[in-house]
Amino acid sequence: MSKRAVLEVIALDVEDAVAAQAGGADRLELVTDMAADGLTPAAATVAGIRAAVDLPVRVMLRLADGFAAGSVERLAEAARAMRGVGAEEFVLGFLDPDGGVDLGAVERVAGELEGCRWTFHRAIDRAADRDALRKQLADFPGLDTYLTAGAAAGVDAGLPTLLAEAGRRGEPGYEQRLLVGGGLRLEHVPLLVKAGVDAFHIGGAARPEGWGGPVSAEAVAQWRRVLGG
C-alpha cells in the first residue's frame, strides 16, 4: 500500500478501546447494544474512553433498532450530551418510510454538531436509491464518510457496488471517504484496496469470542498488518 489505510474498530467499553488501540486501530466507533446493531452509548462511557485512549472516537447517535429517526429532539439532546463530555466526531443516518434520506432529522441532529465530522452509517445500504441519497447530502456540513457494505446483506453481496462507488470518488456526491464494513473479511481487502478503498471498519472480526467477548488486540493487529502500517 502506498499509504496507511484507516482501520476503525467498534468499541463497547473502555476495555475494547484499550485493546483496539494496542492492536493498531486508527479510530473507534463507540456504540452500545449490538443486538440492535449499535445504539447511542452512555455519556460516562464516552468520557471514560476519551480518558483511556488517544484515538479519535466516533460516537453513534441512534436511539432504536432500524433506521427511522424516532424522536429527533431526543437525538438532539443525546448529541448535546455527547459533546458535553468531549465527543468531537459522530455517526448517524436516518431514512424515511420510503427509504429516502430523512433530511429533516439529519439537518436537526447535524445542526447540534456545529461542523463536527461525522459518518453516515449503513442506513445507506437500506436506501431506496443510494445515488440520490449521496447527492442530497453532497454538501452537508461535517459529513466526510459513508460506512457501507454496498448491500444490506453485507460485503459479499455489495462488492460490485463498492467497487463502482470507489471508482466514482471525487464526483458530486462521492467526495466523502468510503469506509467499508459489514461482513467484511480479510479476503475482501486486496480487491477493495486495488479499487482505491482506503478505510475499513470491523466489529465481530475483532472479537474471536463473539460479541459476548472483548476486542482482541491480536485480532486488530492482524488487520493492521494486512492493511499496512
C-alpha positions in Angstrom: 0.0 0.0 0.0 1.2 3.5 -0.8 -0.2 4.9 2.4 -1.7 3.7 5.6 -5.3 2.7 5.4 -7.7 3.7 8.1 -8.8 0.9 10.4 -11.9 1.7 12.5 -12.9 -0.7 15.3 -16.3 -0.9 17.1 -15.8 -0.4 20.8 -18.5 -1.0 23.5 -16.4 0.0 26.6 -13.0 1.1 27.8 -11.5 -2.4 27.7 -12.4 -2.6 24.0 -10.9 0.8 23.3 -7.6 0.0 25.0 -7.3 -3.3 23.1 -8.2 -1.7 19.8 -5.5 1.0 20.3 -2.9 -1.6 21.4 -3.7 -3.6 18.2 -3.1 -0.6 15.9 -6.6 0.8 15.3 -6.8 4.3 13.9 -10.2 5.2 15.2 -13.1 3.8 17.2 -16.8 3.7 16.6 -18.4 3.8 20.0 -21.8 2.2 20.5 -23.9 0.1 22.9 -26.4 -2.7 22.4 -25.1 -4.6 19.3 -28.3 -6.7 19.5 -29.9 -3.6 18.0 -26.9 -3.1 15.6 -25.4 -0.3 17.7 -27.1 2.5 19.7 -26.0 5.7 21.4 -23.7 4.8 24.4 -23.8 6.4 27.8 -22.1 9.7 28.3 -20.0 8.2 31.0 -18.6 5.6 28.6 -17.6 8.3 26.2 -15.8 10.2 28.9 -14.1 7.0 30.1 -12.8 6.1 26.7 -11.6 9.6 26.0 -9.6 9.4 29.2 -8.2 6.0 28.5 -7.0 6.3 24.9 -5.9 9.0 22.5 -7.7 7.6 19.4 -10.4 9.6 17.6 -13.8 8.3 18.6 -16.9 8.5 16.5 -20.0 8.2 18.7 -23.2 6.7 17.5 -26.4 8.8 17.5 -29.2 6.2 17.2 -31.9 5.5 19.7 -33.5 2.3 18.4 -33.1 -0.6 16.0 -33.9 0.3 12.4 -33.1 3.5 10.5 -36.1 5.7 11.4 -35.0 8.7 13.5 -37.7 8.3 16.1 -37.6 11.3 18.5 -35.5 13.9 16.8 -35.5 16.0 20.0 -34.1 13.1 22.0 -31.4 12.6 19.3 -30.5 16.3 19.6 -30.4 16.0 23.3 -28.1 13.0 23.0 -25.8 14.9 20.6 -25.6 17.7 23.1 -24.8 15.3 26.0 -22.1 13.6 24.0 -20.5 16.9 23.1 -20.7 17.9 26.7 -18.4 15.0 27.7 -15.9 15.8 24.9 -17.2 13.9 21.9 -15.9 15.5 18.7 -16.9 13.0 15.9 -20.2 11.2 15.3 -22.1 8.5 13.4 -25.7 9.0 12.3 -28.1 8.4 9.4 -31.9 8.3 9.1 -34.3 7.1 6.4 -38.0 8.0 5.9 -40.6 5.3 5.4 -40.0 5.2 1.7 -36.3 4.5 2.0 -35.2 8.1 1.2 -32.9 10.1 3.4 -34.8 11.8 6.3 -33.4 15.3 5.6 -35.2 16.9 8.4 -33.8 14.6 11.0 -30.3 14.7 9.6 -30.4 18.5 9.5 -31.7 18.8 13.1 -29.1 16.4 14.6 -26.2 17.5 12.4 -27.0 21.1 13.4 -26.2 20.2 17.0 -22.8 19.1 15.9 -21.8 22.5 14.6 -19.4 21.2 11.9 -18.0 18.2 13.8 -17.0 15.4 11.4 -19.5 12.6 11.1 -20.2 9.4 9.2 -23.4 8.5 7.5 -23.8 4.8 8.6 -25.2 1.7 7.0 -28.6 3.2 6.6 -27.3 3.9 3.1 -27.4 0.1 2.5 -31.2 0.2 3.1 -31.8 3.3 1.0 -34.2 3.0 -2.0 -31.7 5.0 -4.1 -28.2 5.3 -2.7 -27.0 7.6 -5.5 -29.9 10.0 -4.8 -29.1 9.9 -1.1 -25.4 10.8 -1.7 -26.3 13.7 -4.0 -28.8 15.0 -1.5 -26.2 15.0 1.2 -23.3 16.1 -1.1 -22.5 19.4 0.6 -23.7 18.6 4.2 -21.5 20.2 6.8 -19.2 17.8 8.6 -20.1 14.7 6.6 -16.9 13.1 5.5 -17.5 9.4 5.4 -20.0 6.7 4.4 -19.9 3.4 6.3 -21.3 0.8 3.9 -21.1 -2.8 2.9 -22.6 -2.0 -0.5 -25.7 -4.0 0.2 -27.9 -4.7 3.2 -26.7 -8.4 3.2 -23.1 -7.4 3.6 -19.9 -7.1 1.7 -20.2 -10.4 -0.2 -23.3 -9.1 -1.8 -22.2 -5.5 -2.0 -18.8 -5.8 -3.6 -19.9 -4.7 -7.1 -21.5 -1.6 -5.7 -18.5 -0.8 -3.5 -16.1 -1.2 -6.5 -18.3 1.0 -8.6 -18.6 3.7 -6.0 -14.9 3.7 -5.3 -14.4 4.4 -9.0 -16.6 7.5 -8.7 -14.7 9.1 -5.9 -14.5 12.9 -6.5 -17.7 13.1 -8.4 -20.6 15.2 -6.9 -21.9 13.2 -4.0 -18.9 10.9 -4.0 -16.3 13.2 -2.4 -16.7 11.5 1.0 -14.5 8.7 2.1 -15.8 5.1 1.6 -15.5 3.2 4.9 -16.2 -0.4 4.2 -17.7 -2.6 6.9 -20.5 -5.1 7.4 -19.5 -8.7 6.9 -16.0 -7.6 5.9 -13.3 -10.3 5.8 -9.6 -10.1 5.2 -10.1 -11.9 1.9 -12.1 -8.9 0.6 -9.3 -6.4 1.3 -7.0 -6.8 -1.7 -9.7 -6.2 -4.3 -11.1 -3.2 -2.4 -7.6 -1.7 -2.0 -6.9 -2.2 -5.7 -10.1 -0.2 -6.4 -8.9 2.6 -4.2 -10.7 1.9 -0.9 -8.6 3.2 2.0 -10.8 2.8 5.1 -12.1 -0.4 6.8 -14.4 -1.0 9.7 -14.5 -4.1 11.8 -16.7 -5.3 14.7 -17.1 -9.0 15.1 -13.8 -9.6 13.2 -12.0 -8.0 16.2 -13.7 -10.4 18.7 -12.7 -14.0 18.5 -15.1 -14.9 21.3 -18.1 -13.2 19.5 -20.0 -10.1 20.7 -20.1 -11.6 24.2 -16.3 -11.2 24.5 -13.9 -8.2 24.3 -12.0 -6.8 21.4 -8.7 -8.7 20.9 -5.6 -6.7 20.4 -4.1 -9.6 18.4 -7.1 -9.7 16.1 -6.9 -6.0 15.4 -3.1 -6.3 14.9 -3.7 -9.0 12.2 -5.9 -6.5 10.3 -3.3 -3.8 10.8 -0.6 -6.0 9.3 -2.7 -6.8 6.2 -3.7 -3.1 5.8 -0.2 -1.9 6.3 1.4 0.4 8.9 
